[in-house]
Amino acid sequence: MNSQRNNCQFSLLLVDDDANILAALKRVFMGQPYVLQTAGDGNKALEHMEKAHFHVALVDLKMPGIDGLELLRHIREKHPDTNVILLTAHGGVKEAVSAMKSGALDFIEKPFSPEALRSRIARLYEIWRLKEENRRLKAEMSFQFGFDRLVGNAPSMLKLKQMIVHTAPSDASILIQGETGTGKELVARAIHHHSPQSEGPFIPVDCAAISAAVIESELFGHVKGAFTGAHAPTMGLIRTAGGGTLFLDEVGELPMGIQAKLLRTLQERQVRPVGSARTYKVKIRIVAATNRDLEAEVTKGRFREDLLYRLNVVLLTVPPLRERREDISLLARHFLSHFGNDVSPVRSLSMEALNRIEHYSWPGNVRELENLLRRGVALGMQSELGIEDLPSPFSNRSDDFDPNGTPRAEDDTLSAWEKAAIRNALRKSGGKRRPAARMLKIGEATLYRKIKTHDL
């Protein structure tokens, strides 16, 4: 079976130390619409379950080594979504009944009737099939309004939305790549909306905004007295996201030590708070986002390769706004409608203003367009925003700048070239001021002042 968890087919794990019984069980289910896997002992069964998800496990009660009861305990602890049915001889009925109190779904006595066994599994399959059908219909029905904030009909955006609907029902970790301002958090929220975890919490974590000194406590929680100022215990954001989705934005900014602890949490599905010897089980969906090339960061020794593999089971790429210009007018109408109010008269854009923004390079992507129109609604005095209502470079003459925001050859003023250099550096850095300042060989504070001066 594929090592990636797959909910698209009903899967059945058969566990018995008797090869003849295993062969008989396979014959019972031959021709049924199930994915079958067999294991001759408890250890092999656990190996299979680490690699793939099983909807039902048929487990022999009496086995050498890890017996059926111990295997049941392992499955309930690490794979609680798997239904366990015990196979037992007549003398083990009392133990099997006791096992049901510990989480087994049912037990079947040996020698079993093939028809009765087939019928029991068929009922579980039918329940699963109906749930999957309901989930599929729900996804199709919610497709249009599940993306109410993820606006865009460009081919690249339609492909992205289809990928979200296709991958959201699984429990695979998803990595979202995209420049700053493209809407990576909106993609993560859409994934959560279409996932089985949609009823649970969506917890966003901006890894770049939390200082290295406190990020461990913020993520994993701490016990009282773990460090100076820890006057009360905290759960941490990972446990807070239990039953839902944890969104790690700008995951490439995590310190290496935190990366190691996060990897351990993902592998073991357990969290150990700072200062505690106790671990807590967590069941969460991990969605991470980055504007960095994490493979390059791995090469430079700034990101763990094993963590990247854990996070990058499915990769989604959010296109920059300059690569889907056909969506700009749609986004503009969306933002004007969203920001419109009884105080502001602004309701639309003039054709000249729309043409100007459609030919801009948008280094800040959708967020920059959003801020531009928020400003326009706040300051506009007419029902229609004109070219004169927009800040530079939009309000400059149309021949002052080329479509990439670079001054035309005839505009040799120092101010124009400085503005173009800053815009170009911000575009290359994905809107991040610190690397942009390094490219320009100026201080970050100086860059910040110049951004204000040029109204960028």
C-alpha positions, 0 to 999 in steps of 0.5 A: 500500500502507499505510504501516504494515508489514503481515505479514498478506498476502504482498507482492511488489515487481517492479523493472525499468526496462523498462515492458514487462517490468513489465507482463509480470510483473504479468500473470504474478502476476495472480490470485495471493494476493499484494500487488503493487507495481512500481518502474521504478528502484532509487530508487523501489524503495527509496521503496516499501520505506521505506513497506511491508514486502515478502516478496520483491523481483524485481529486474532486474540491469541498470538505470541509476542504482542497478543490481540489485547496488547495490539488493541491498546496500541491501535486505540492509542495511536490509530483511534480511527481504526475499528478493531474486531477480535477473532477468538476461539470459544474459550476467549469469549470472556476476554473478548467481551472485556476487550470491547470495554477497552475499545474493540468494536466487536468480536467474532468466534472461530470457526467463523462463518464466511457469510457472517464475516462478510456481512459484518464487514460489508455493514462497516463498508456501507457506513464508510461509503455513505460518509464519504459520499456525504463528504464529497457532496458537502465539498461540491456544494460548499465549493463556491462559498468555501472560497468566498475570500479566495477570489479569482477565476484565473486558470492557476486559481481554479487549479489551486481551488480544485487541489484544495478540495481534492487534498483537504479530506485527507490527513496529509500535511500540506505545505503552501508556497507563495510570495508575501501577500498572495493569500497563503492563510486564506488557502489554509483556511479553505483547506480547513473549511473543506476538511473533516476537521472543519468543526474543530479550531483553526489556529494560525501561528505567525512563526516570524512574529514570535520571538525565539525566546518564547516560541517554544512555550507558545507552541508547546505550552509550559508548566507552572514554574518552568521559567521566570514569569511562568506563574500558571501552566499553559496548553500551548497553541499545538494542543489548543488546535486539537481536533482542528488545524494548526497553521504554521505561517512562515515556517521557515523562520522557526529556530533549528531547536524548535524545528527538532521538537516540532518534528518529534511532535509530528512523528509521535503525535504527542506534545511535551510542555516546557518544564514537564516530563509528561507528554500529551496526545494531540490529533491535529492537521498541520498546514504550513506556509512559506515564502522561502525556498525551503529546499535551498534553506536545507542546503544552507543548513537553516532548515531540517530536511526531515522536517521538510519531508514531514511538512511537504507531503502535499505542495500547493503553490499560490500564484503571485498577482502579476501572473493572474492579471485577469483577476485584478478587476474581480478582486478590485470589485470584491474589495470595494464591495467589502470596504464600502460603507455608508460614510464613503461614497466610493462604489467603483473604479474608473476605467483609467484607474482600473487600466493603471492597476492592471498594468502594475507589477504588484510586488506586495500582491493581493495584500497591496491591492487590498490596502490600496483600495482600502485607502481609496474607500477611506479618502475618496470623495466621489462614487468612482475612484479616479486616477487622481485618487490613487497614490503614486506610482498609479497617479503618475502619467501613464508613460512615466513607468513601464508595466513593471514599475520601472521609470521610462528612459526619459525619466532620469530623476533621482527620485524616480530611479530610487523609487524603482530600485526600492520597488524592485528590491521589495518585489525580489524579497517578496515584500520583506524589508530586511532582505530588501534593505540588504539588496539596496545596501542601506539600513532597514530603518532608512528603507522604511523611511524611503518607503513612506517618502515614496508612498510605496 
